[in-house]
Amino acid sequence: MSSSFGAQVLVRLRPSIYDPQGEAIRRSLASAGVEGIESVRQGKLIELEVRADSAEEAEARVREIAARVLANPVLEDHVVEVGPDSVAS
């Protein structure tokens, strides 16, 4: 019997890739008077609800989706988390 699993994929540019959005955020923080921020890296969080027979199956499917569709493996790293509760609304 399949169940619903919540999954989150965090996608970020690799550390060696320049992050112009992160730099814009850092400059905005400095302009707002926030001190001590040396660098900012920006990313995206993608939430999915996956129907699968097990958490392991759900995680394997999400890892494949993340590697093939959600992240550019040349420029980006990604982290996958899967749990029994729904995270998508």
Gaussian input, Z-matrix of N, CA and C with variables (Angstrom, degrees):
# hf/3-21g

backbone

0 1
 N
 C     1     B1
 C     2     B2     1     A1
 N     3     B3     2     A2     1     D1
 C     4     B4     3     A3     2     D2
 C     5     B5     4     A4     3     D3
 N     6     B6     5     A5     4     D4
 C     7     B7     6     A6     5     D5
 C     8     B8     7     A7     6     D6
 N     9     B9     8     A8     7     D7
 C    10    B10     9     A9     8     D8
 C    11    B11    10    A10     9     D9
 N    12    B12    11    A11    10    D10
 C    13    B13    12    A12    11    D11
 C    14    B14    13    A13    12    D12
 N    15    B15    14    A14    13    D13
 C    16    B16    15    A15    14    D14
 C    17    B17    16    A16    15    D15
 N    18    B18    17    A17    16    D16
 C    19    B19    18    A18    17    D17
 C    20    B20    19    A19    18    D18
 N    21    B21    20    A20    19    D19
 C    22    B22    21    A21    20    D20
 C    23    B23    22    A22    21    D21
 N    24    B24    23    A23    22    D22
 C    25    B25    24    A24    23    D23
 C    26    B26    25    A25    24    D24
 N    27    B27    26    A26    25    D25
 C    28    B28    27    A27    26    D26
 C    29    B29    28    A28    27    D27
 N    30    B30    29    A29    28    D28
 C    31    B31    30    A30    29    D29
 C    32    B32    31    A31    30    D30
 N    33    B33    32    A32    31    D31
 C    34    B34    33    A33    32    D32
 C    35    B35    34    A34    33    D33
 N    36    B36    35    A35    34    D34
 C    37    B37    36    A36    35    D35
 C    38    B38    37    A37    36    D36
 N    39    B39    38    A38    37    D37
 C    40    B40    39    A39    38    D38
 C    41    B41    40    A40    39    D39
 N    42    B42    41    A41    40    D40
 C    43    B43    42    A42    41    D41
 C    44    B44    43    A43    42    D42
 N    45    B45    44    A44    43    D43
 C    46    B46    45    A45    44    D44
 C    47    B47    46    A46    45    D45
 N    48    B48    47    A47    46    D46
 C    49    B49    48    A48    47    D47
 C    50    B50    49    A49    48    D48
 N    51    B51    50    A50    49    D49
 C    52    B52    51    A51    50    D50
 C    53    B53    52    A52    51    D51
 N    54    B54    53    A53    52    D52
 C    55    B55    54    A54    53    D53
 C    56    B56    55    A55    54    D54
 N    57    B57    56    A56    55    D55
 C    58    B58    57    A57    56    D56
 C    59    B59    58    A58    57    D57
 N    60    B60    59    A59    58    D58
 C    61    B61    60    A60    59    D59
 C    62    B62    61    A61    60    D60
 N    63    B63    62    A62    61    D61
 C    64    B64    63    A63    62    D62
 C    65    B65    64    A64    63    D63
 N    66    B66    65    A65    64    D64
 C    67    B67    66    A66    65    D65
 C    68    B68    67    A67    66    D66
 N    69    B69    68    A68    67    D67
 C    70    B70    69    A69    68    D68
 C    71    B71    70    A70    69    D69
 N    72    B72    71    A71    70    D70
 C    73    B73    72    A72    71    D71
 C    74    B74    73    A73    72    D72
 N    75    B75    74    A74    73    D73
 C    76    B76    75    A75    74    D74
 C    77    B77    76    A76    75    D75
 N    78    B78    77    A77    76    D76
 C    79    B79    78    A78    77    D77
 C    80    B80    79    A79    78    D78
 N    81    B81    80    A80    79    D79
 C    82    B82    81    A81    80    D80
 C    83    B83    82    A82    81    D81
 N    84    B84    83    A83    82    D82
 C    85    B85    84    A84    83    D83
 C    86    B86    85    A85    84    D84
 N    87    B87    86    A86    85    D85
 C    88    B88    87    A87    86    D86
 C    89    B89    88    A88    87    D87
 N    90    B90    89    A89    88    D88
 C    91    B91    90    A90    89    D89
 C    92    B92    91    A91    90    D90
 N    93    B93    92    A92    91    D91
 C    94    B94    93    A93    92    D92
 C    95    B95    94    A94    93    D93
 N    96    B96    95    A95    94    D94
 C    97    B97    96    A96    95    D95
 C    98    B98    97    A97    96    D96
 N    99    B99    98    A98    97    D97
 C   100   B100    99    A99    98    D98
 C   101   B101   100   A100    99    D99
 N   102   B102   101   A101   100   D100
 C   103   B103   102   A102   101   D101
 C   104   B104   103   A103   102   D102
 N   105   B105   104   A104   103   D103
 C   106   B106   105   A105   104   D104
 C   107   B107   106   A106   105   D105
 N   108   B108   107   A107   106   D106
 C   109   B109   108   A108   107   D107
 C   110   B110   109   A109   108   D108
 N   111   B111   110   A110   109   D109
 C   112   B112   111   A111   110   D110
 C   113   B113   112   A112   111   D111
 N   114   B114   113   A113   112   D112
 C   115   B115   114   A114   113   D113
 C   116   B116   115   A115   114   D114
 N   117   B117   116   A116   115   D115
 C   118   B118   117   A117   116   D116
 C   119   B119   118   A118   117   D117
 N   120   B120   119   A119   118   D118
 C   121   B121   120   A120   119   D119
 C   122   B122   121   A121   120   D120
 N   123   B123   122   A122   121   D121
 C   124   B124   123   A123   122   D122
 C   125   B125   124   A124   123   D123
 N   126   B126   125   A125   124   D124
 C   127   B127   126   A126   125   D125
 C   128   B128   127   A127   126   D126
 N   129   B129   128   A128   127   D127
 C   130   B130   129   A129   128   D128
 C   131   B131   130   A130   129   D129
 N   132   B132   131   A131   130   D130
 C   133   B133   132   A132   131   D131
 C   134   B134   133   A133   132   D132
 N   135   B135   134   A134   133   D133
 C   136   B136   135   A135   134   D134
 C   137   B137   136   A136   135   D135
 N   138   B138   137   A137   136   D136
 C   139   B139   138   A138   137   D137
 C   140   B140   139   A139   138   D138
 N   141   B141   140   A140   139   D139
 C   142   B142   141   A141   140   D140
 C   143   B143   142   A142   141   D141
 N   144   B144   143   A143   142   D142
 C   145   B145   144   A144   143   D143
 C   146   B146   145   A145   144   D144
 N   147   B147   146   A146   145   D145
 C   148   B148   147   A147   146   D146
 C   149   B149   148   A148   147   D147
 N   150   B150   149   A149   148   D148
 C   151   B151   150   A150   149   D149
 C   152   B152   151   A151   150   D150
 N   153   B153   152   A152   151   D151
 C   154   B154   153   A153   152   D152
 C   155   B155   154   A154   153   D153
 N   156   B156   155   A155   154   D154
 C   157   B157   156   A156   155   D155
 C   158   B158   157   A157   156   D156
 N   159   B159   158   A158   157   D157
 C   160   B160   159   A159   158   D158
 C   161   B161   160   A160   159   D159
 N   162   B162   161   A161   160   D160
 C   163   B163   162   A162   161   D161
 C   164   B164   163   A163   162   D162
 N   165   B165   164   A164   163   D163
 C   166   B166   165   A165   164   D164
 C   167   B167   166   A166   165   D165
 N   168   B168   167   A167   166   D166
 C   169   B169   168   A168   167   D167
 C   170   B170   169   A169   168   D168
 N   171   B171   170   A170   169   D169
 C   172   B172   171   A171   170   D170
 C   173   B173   172   A172   171   D171
 N   174   B174   173   A173   172   D172
 C   175   B175   174   A174   173   D173
 C   176   B176   175   A175   174   D174
 N   177   B177   176   A176   175   D175
 C   178   B178   177   A177   176   D176
 C   179   B179   178   A178   177   D177
 N   180   B180   179   A179   178   D178
 C   181   B181   180   A180   179   D179
 C   182   B182   181   A181   180   D180
 N   183   B183   182   A182   181   D181
 C   184   B184   183   A183   182   D182
 C   185   B185   184   A184   183   D183
 N   186   B186   185   A185   184   D184
 C   187   B187   186   A186   185   D185
 C   188   B188   187   A187   186   D186
 N   189   B189   188   A188   187   D187
 C   190   B190   189   A189   188   D188
 C   191   B191   190   A190   189   D189
 N   192   B192   191   A191   190   D190
 C   193   B193   192   A192   191   D191
 C   194   B194   193   A193   192   D192
 N   195   B195   194   A194   193   D193
 C   196   B196   195   A195   194   D194
 C   197   B197   196   A196   195   D195
 N   198   B198   197   A197   196   D196
 C   199   B199   198   A198   197   D197
 C   200   B200   199   A199   198   D198
 N   201   B201   200   A200   199   D199
 C   202   B202   201   A201   200   D200
 C   203   B203   202   A202   201   D201
 N   204   B204   203   A203   202   D202
 C   205   B205   204   A204   203   D203
 C   206   B206   205   A205   204   D204
 N   207   B207   206   A206   205   D205
 C   208   B208   207   A207   206   D206
 C   209   B209   208   A208   207   D207
 N   210   B210   209   A209   208   D208
 C   211   B211   210   A210   209   D209
 C   212   B212   211   A211   210   D210
 N   213   B213   212   A212   211   D211
 C   214   B214   213   A213   212   D212
 C   215   B215   214   A214   213   D213
 N   216   B216   215   A215   214   D214
 C   217   B217   216   A216   215   D215
 C   218   B218   217   A217   216   D216
 N   219   B219   218   A218   217   D217
 C   220   B220   219   A219   218   D218
 C   221   B221   220   A220   219   D219
 N   222   B222   221   A221   220   D220
 C   223   B223   222   A222   221   D221
 C   224   B224   223   A223   222   D222
 N   225   B225   224   A224   223   D223
 C   226   B226   225   A225   224   D224
 C   227   B227   226   A226   225   D225
 N   228   B228   227   A227   226   D226
 C   229   B229   228   A228   227   D227
 C   230   B230   229   A229   228   D228
 N   231   B231   230   A230   229   D229
 C   232   B232   231   A231   230   D230
 C   233   B233   232   A232   231   D231
 N   234   B234   233   A233   232   D232
 C   235   B235   234   A234   233   D233
 C   236   B236   235   A235   234   D234
 N   237   B237   236   A236   235   D235
 C   238   B238   237   A237   236   D236
 C   239   B239   238   A238   237   D237
 N   240   B240   239   A239   238   D238
 C   241   B241   240   A240   239   D239
 C   242   B242   241   A241   240   D240
 N   243   B243   242   A242   241   D241
 C   244   B244   243   A243   242   D242
 C   245   B245   244   A244   243   D243
 N   246   B246   245   A245   244   D244
 C   247   B247   246   A246   245   D245
 C   248   B248   247   A247   246   D246
 N   249   B249   248   A248   247   D247
 C   250   B250   249   A249   248   D248
 C   251   B251   250   A250   249   D249
 N   252   B252   251   A251   250   D250
 C   253   B253   252   A252   251   D251
 C   254   B254   253   A253   252   D252
 N   255   B255   254   A254   253   D253
 C   256   B256   255   A255   254   D254
 C   257   B257   256   A256   255   D255
 N   258   B258   257   A257   256   D256
 C   259   B259   258   A258   257   D257
 C   260   B260   259   A259   258   D258
 N   261   B261   260   A260   259   D259
 C   262   B262   261   A261   260   D260
 C   263   B263   262   A262   261   D261
 N   264   B264   263   A263   262   D262
 C   265   B265   264   A264   263   D263
 C   266   B266   265   A265   264   D264

   B1=1.4476
   B2=1.5279
   B3=1.3118
   B4=1.4585
   B5=1.5274
   B6=1.3048
   B7=1.4598
   B8=1.5170
   B9=1.3083
   B10=1.4546
   B11=1.5265
   B12=1.3257
   B13=1.4555
   B14=1.5240
   B15=1.3119
   B16=1.4538
   B17=1.5142
   B18=1.3158
   B19=1.4608
   B20=1.5183
   B21=1.3153
   B22=1.4549
   B23=1.5221
   B24=1.3230
   B25=1.4609
   B26=1.5238
   B27=1.3182
   B28=1.4575
   B29=1.5223
   B30=1.3301
   B31=1.4626
   B32=1.5255
   B33=1.3403
   B34=1.4691
   B35=1.5208
   B36=1.3335
   B37=1.4561
   B38=1.5256
   B39=1.3060
   B40=1.4654
   B41=1.5264
   B42=1.3273
   B43=1.4733
   B44=1.5284
   B45=1.3212
   B46=1.4685
   B47=1.5292
   B48=1.3393
   B49=1.4690
   B50=1.5261
   B51=1.3237
   B52=1.4688
   B53=1.5277
   B54=1.3230
   B55=1.4600
   B56=1.5293
   B57=1.3418
   B58=1.4647
   B59=1.5310
   B60=1.3243
   B61=1.4684
   B62=1.5285
   B63=1.3127
   B64=1.4551
   B65=1.5211
   B66=1.3217
   B67=1.4685
   B68=1.5252
   B69=1.3193
   B70=1.4675
   B71=1.5298
   B72=1.3060
   B73=1.4688
   B74=1.5274
   B75=1.3327
   B76=1.4649
   B77=1.5225
   B78=1.3296
   B79=1.4669
   B80=1.5251
   B81=1.3290
   B82=1.4730
   B83=1.5177
   B84=1.3128
   B85=1.4656
   B86=1.5254
   B87=1.3364
   B88=1.4652
   B89=1.5290
   B90=1.3331
   B91=1.4647
   B92=1.5222
   B93=1.3230
   B94=1.4679
   B95=1.5301
   B96=1.3279
   B97=1.4523
   B98=1.5202
   B99=1.3225
   B100=1.4651
   B101=1.5274
   B102=1.3216
   B103=1.4616
   B104=1.5279
   B105=1.3170
   B106=1.4562
   B107=1.5219
   B108=1.3304
   B109=1.4662
   B110=1.5231
   B111=1.3161
   B112=1.4609
   B113=1.5240
   B114=1.3387
   B115=1.4613
   B116=1.5244
   B117=1.3281
   B118=1.4682
   B119=1.5176
   B120=1.3197
   B121=1.4643
   B122=1.5190
   B123=1.2986
   B124=1.4540
   B125=1.5236
   B126=1.3242
   B127=1.4575
   B128=1.5050
   B129=1.3286
   B130=1.4618
   B131=1.5217
   B132=1.3117
   B133=1.4571
   B134=1.5187
   B135=1.3158
   B136=1.4612
   B137=1.5209
   B138=1.3276
   B139=1.4615
   B140=1.5331
   B141=1.3238
   B142=1.4612
   B143=1.5194
   B144=1.3024
   B145=1.4524
   B146=1.5200
   B147=1.3175
   B148=1.4611
   B149=1.5240
   B150=1.3315
   B151=1.4505
   B152=1.5205
   B153=1.3309
   B154=1.4700
   B155=1.5208
   B156=1.3361
   B157=1.4672
   B158=1.5251
   B159=1.3450
   B160=1.4688
   B161=1.5143
   B162=1.3304
   B163=1.4633
   B164=1.5213
   B165=1.3150
   B166=1.4654
   B167=1.5249
   B168=1.3400
   B169=1.4656
   B170=1.5293
   B171=1.3302
   B172=1.4640
   B173=1.5273
   B174=1.3324
   B175=1.4595
   B176=1.5175
   B177=1.3179
   B178=1.4657
   B179=1.5314
   B180=1.3227
   B181=1.4651
   B182=1.5228
   B183=1.3356
   B184=1.4644
   B185=1.5252
   B186=1.3274
   B187=1.4723
   B188=1.5325
   B189=1.3118
   B190=1.4657
   B191=1.5280
   B192=1.3292
   B193=1.4635
   B194=1.5256
   B195=1.3279
   B196=1.4566
   B197=1.5253
   B198=1.3108
   B199=1.4676
   B200=1.5297
   B201=1.3330
   B202=1.4628
   B203=1.5121
   B204=1.3516
   B205=1.4565
   B206=1.5337
   B207=1.3147
   B208=1.4621
   B209=1.5204
   B210=1.3225
   B211=1.4646
   B212=1.5228
   B213=1.3089
   B214=1.4609
   B215=1.5317
   B216=1.3373
   B217=1.4728
   B218=1.5255
   B219=1.3085
   B220=1.4587
   B221=1.5251
   B222=1.3370
   B223=1.4651
   B224=1.5186
   B225=1.3432
   B226=1.4560
   B227=1.5250
   B228=1.3322
   B229=1.4586
   B230=1.5216
   B231=1.3312
   B232=1.4680
   B233=1.5234
   B234=1.3285
   B235=1.4565
   B236=1.5213
   B237=1.3323
   B238=1.4665
   B239=1.5211
   B240=1.3335
   B241=1.4551
   B242=1.5111
   B243=1.3255
   B244=1.4718
   B245=1.5162
   B246=1.3276
   B247=1.4586
   B248=1.5167
   B249=1.3216
   B250=1.4629
   B251=1.5245
   B252=1.3099
   B253=1.4494
   B254=1.5162
   B255=1.3038
   B256=1.4494
   B257=1.5313
   B258=1.3212
   B259=1.4664
   B260=1.5159
   B261=1.3281
   B262=1.4699
   B263=1.5257
   B264=1.3234
   B265=1.4612
   B266=1.4937
   A1=108.67
   A2=116.29
   A3=119.08
   A4=111.31
   A5=114.45
   A6=123.00
   A7=108.45
   A8=115.01
   A9=121.06
   A10=108.70
   A11=115.86
   A12=121.78
   A13=108.71
   A14=115.19
   A15=120.11
   A16=109.08
   A17=116.02
   A18=120.80
   A19=109.63
   A20=115.00
   A21=121.88
   A22=108.43
   A23=115.01
   A24=121.13
   A25=106.98
   A26=116.37
   A27=122.02
   A28=107.70
   A29=116.32
   A30=122.11
   A31=107.98
   A32=115.78
   A33=121.58
   A34=109.13
   A35=114.73
   A36=118.46
   A37=109.16
   A38=116.48
   A39=120.47
   A40=109.16
   A41=117.57
   A42=120.43
   A43=113.79
   A44=118.05
   A45=120.73
   A46=112.96
   A47=117.58
   A48=121.91
   A49=109.02
   A50=116.77
   A51=121.66
   A52=109.39
   A53=116.40
   A54=123.08
   A55=109.15
   A56=118.05
   A57=119.83
   A58=112.93
   A59=118.39
   A60=120.11
   A61=110.62
   A62=116.85
   A63=120.39
   A64=111.57
   A65=116.34
   A66=120.42
   A67=110.55
   A68=118.43
   A69=121.25
   A70=110.68
   A71=117.02
   A72=121.05
   A73=109.59
   A74=116.92
   A75=120.64
   A76=111.05
   A77=117.25
   A78=121.05
   A79=111.03
   A80=117.44
   A81=120.80
   A82=111.03
   A83=116.95
   A84=120.35
   A85=110.94
   A86=116.31
   A87=120.35
   A88=110.08
   A89=117.59
   A90=121.27
   A91=111.98
   A92=116.61
   A93=121.54
   A94=111.68
   A95=116.58
   A96=120.00
   A97=114.85
   A98=117.32
   A99=120.64
   A100=107.83
   A101=115.85
   A102=120.30
   A103=111.59
   A104=115.47
   A105=121.09
   A106=115.21
   A107=118.26
   A108=120.10
   A109=107.30
   A110=116.66
   A111=121.05
   A112=112.76
   A113=116.81
   A114=119.01
   A115=109.54
   A116=115.18
   A117=122.33
   A118=106.96
   A119=116.38
   A120=122.30
   A121=106.60
   A122=117.09
   A123=122.77
   A124=108.37
   A125=116.70
   A126=120.91
   A127=110.28
   A128=115.64
   A129=120.00
   A130=109.13
   A131=114.99
   A132=122.12
   A133=107.70
   A134=116.10
   A135=122.09
   A136=107.49
   A137=116.86
   A138=121.79
   A139=109.04
   A140=114.69
   A141=120.85
   A142=109.80
   A143=117.10
   A144=123.02
   A145=106.27
   A146=116.37
   A147=122.09
   A148=109.52
   A149=116.51
   A150=120.95
   A151=107.14
   A152=115.58
   A153=121.25
   A154=108.99
   A155=116.30
   A156=121.77
   A157=112.51
   A158=117.15
   A159=120.38
   A160=109.36
   A161=115.19
   A162=119.95
   A163=110.59
   A164=117.05
   A165=120.87
   A166=110.96
   A167=116.81
   A168=120.54
   A169=110.25
   A170=116.82
   A171=120.92
   A172=109.94
   A173=116.43
   A174=119.88
   A175=111.60
   A176=117.94
   A177=121.25
   A178=110.52
   A179=116.97
   A180=120.86
   A181=111.16
   A182=116.55
   A183=120.23
   A184=110.33
   A185=117.96
   A186=120.17
   A187=110.67
   A188=117.19
   A189=120.86
   A190=110.77
   A191=116.66
   A192=121.08
   A193=110.27
   A194=116.84
   A195=120.82
   A196=111.09
   A197=116.40
   A198=120.68
   A199=112.18
   A200=117.30
   A201=120.70
   A202=114.09
   A203=117.52
   A204=119.85
   A205=114.02
   A206=117.36
   A207=120.27
   A208=114.28
   A209=118.14
   A210=121.42
   A211=110.13
   A212=115.25
   A213=121.56
   A214=106.57
   A215=118.43
   A216=120.31
   A217=113.98
   A218=118.45
   A219=120.95
   A220=110.51
   A221=116.90
   A222=121.57
   A223=114.56
   A224=117.24
   A225=120.26
   A226=112.83
   A227=114.39
   A228=123.00
   A229=106.79
   A230=115.88
   A231=118.57
   A232=110.07
   A233=114.32
   A234=122.92
   A235=107.01
   A236=116.85
   A237=122.43
   A238=109.16
   A239=116.55
   A240=122.98
   A241=108.48
   A242=116.99
   A243=122.30
   A244=108.56
   A245=115.29
   A246=120.43
   A247=110.93
   A248=117.69
   A249=120.86
   A250=113.91
   A251=118.36
   A252=120.93
   A253=111.25
   A254=115.76
   A255=121.79
   A256=109.91
   A257=117.22
   A258=121.60
   A259=110.81
   A260=117.38
   A261=120.54
   A262=109.17
   A263=115.65
   A264=118.61
   A265=110.39
   D1=129.52
   D2=-178.06
   D3=-83.51
   D4=154.27
   D5=179.67
   D6=-127.45
   D7=169.47
   D8=177.58
   D9=-99.75
   D10=131.66
   D11=-179.89
   D12=-123.82
   D13=135.66
   D14=174.63
   D15=-85.22
   D16=140.58
   D17=179.57
   D18=-135.97
   D19=144.23
   D20=174.95
   D21=-126.78
   D22=135.53
   D23=175.28
   D24=-121.74
   D25=119.21
   D26=176.34
   D27=-100.67
   D28=120.72
   D29=-178.03
   D30=-115.18
   D31=127.58
   D32=179.17
   D33=-136.65
   D34=151.82
   D35=172.99
   D36=-63.89
   D37=145.60
   D38=176.21
   D39=-61.26
   D40=150.45
   D41=-177.33
   D42=-56.09
   D43=-29.14
   D44=-177.98
   D45=-80.65
   D46=-7.39
   D47=-178.39
   D48=-96.07
   D49=130.42
   D50=177.89
   D51=-62.11
   D52=135.26
   D53=-177.57
   D54=-114.00
   D55=91.27
   D56=-176.59
   D57=-64.73
   D58=-33.57
   D59=178.03
   D60=-68.38
   D61=-41.11
   D62=176.31
   D63=-61.40
   D64=-41.13
   D65=178.52
   D66=-66.07
   D67=-38.95
   D68=177.09
   D69=-63.34
   D70=-39.41
   D71=177.21
   D72=-64.41
   D73=-44.57
   D74=179.31
   D75=-59.25
   D76=-44.51
   D77=178.75
   D78=-64.20
   D79=-39.55
   D80=178.24
   D81=-63.86
   D82=-40.85
   D83=177.09
   D84=-62.07
   D85=-43.85
   D86=179.01
   D87=-63.02
   D88=-41.34
   D89=178.30
   D90=-64.25
   D91=-28.83
   D92=179.67
   D93=-84.19
   D94=2.02
   D95=177.86
   D96=88.77
   D97=8.03
   D98=177.85
   D99=-78.95
   D100=123.81
   D101=-176.93
   D102=-105.99
   D103=157.32
   D104=172.13
   D105=87.28
   D106=4.02
   D107=177.99
   D108=-92.56
   D109=110.92
   D110=-177.21
   D111=-87.48
   D112=-33.86
   D113=178.33
   D114=-155.14
   D115=157.49
   D116=178.13
   D117=-136.10
   D118=134.19
   D119=172.92
   D120=-116.97
   D121=129.90
   D122=-177.78
   D123=-105.69
   D124=146.92
   D125=178.46
   D126=-145.01
   D127=-169.62
   D128=177.19
   D129=-133.72
   D130=143.15
   D131=178.01
   D132=-110.29
   D133=125.06
   D134=179.82
   D135=-115.41
   D136=124.44
   D137=-179.96
   D138=-108.23
   D139=134.38
   D140=179.95
   D141=-129.79
   D142=152.45
   D143=169.19
   D144=-114.15
   D145=121.96
   D146=-171.69
   D147=-119.44
   D148=131.46
   D149=174.11
   D150=-95.87
   D151=123.79
   D152=-178.18
   D153=-154.26
   D154=165.77
   D155=-179.69
   D156=-78.82
   D157=-19.83
   D158=179.91
   D159=-154.43
   D160=163.00
   D161=175.94
   D162=-62.89
   D163=-35.88
   D164=179.58
   D165=-64.12
   D166=-42.16
   D167=177.99
   D168=-65.30
   D169=-43.02
   D170=179.17
   D171=-60.99
   D172=-45.18
   D173=-179.42
   D174=-63.54
   D175=-41.74
   D176=179.19
   D177=-62.13
   D178=-42.23
   D179=179.10
   D180=-64.51
   D181=-44.71
   D182=-178.92
   D183=-66.91
   D184=-39.17
   D185=177.31
   D186=-60.73
   D187=-41.84
   D188=178.59
   D189=-64.89
   D190=-44.99
   D191=178.63
   D192=-61.01
   D193=-44.72
   D194=-179.03
   D195=-61.89
   D196=-44.81
   D197=-177.69
   D198=-69.67
   D199=-35.22
   D200=-175.58
   D201=-89.45
   D202=-32.04
   D203=-169.39
   D204=-124.10
   D205=-43.88
   D206=-169.28
   D207=-83.15
   D208=-26.90
   D209=-177.91
   D210=-125.83
   D211=144.27
   D212=174.04
   D213=-89.69
   D214=109.21
   D215=-173.48
   D216=-64.02
   D217=-17.50
   D218=178.82
   D219=-77.69
   D220=-35.92
   D221=-173.70
   D222=-109.47
   D223=-23.65
   D224=-168.15
   D225=-125.15
   D226=151.19
   D227=168.92
   D228=-106.74
   D229=157.84
   D230=176.51
   D231=-143.26
   D232=153.58
   D233=177.97
   D234=-127.07
   D235=134.15
   D236=-178.79
   D237=-114.82
   D238=133.59
   D239=172.51
   D240=-128.90
   D241=133.01
   D242=179.62
   D243=-129.67
   D244=136.86
   D245=178.03
   D246=-142.63
   D247=173.68
   D248=-176.05
   D249=-74.76
   D250=-16.49
   D251=-175.65
   D252=-97.36
   D253=148.68
   D254=178.29
   D255=-69.58
   D256=135.98
   D257=175.11
   D258=-113.32
   D259=-18.96
   D260=-178.93
   D261=-89.90
   D262=146.97
   D263=176.01
   D264=-118.51

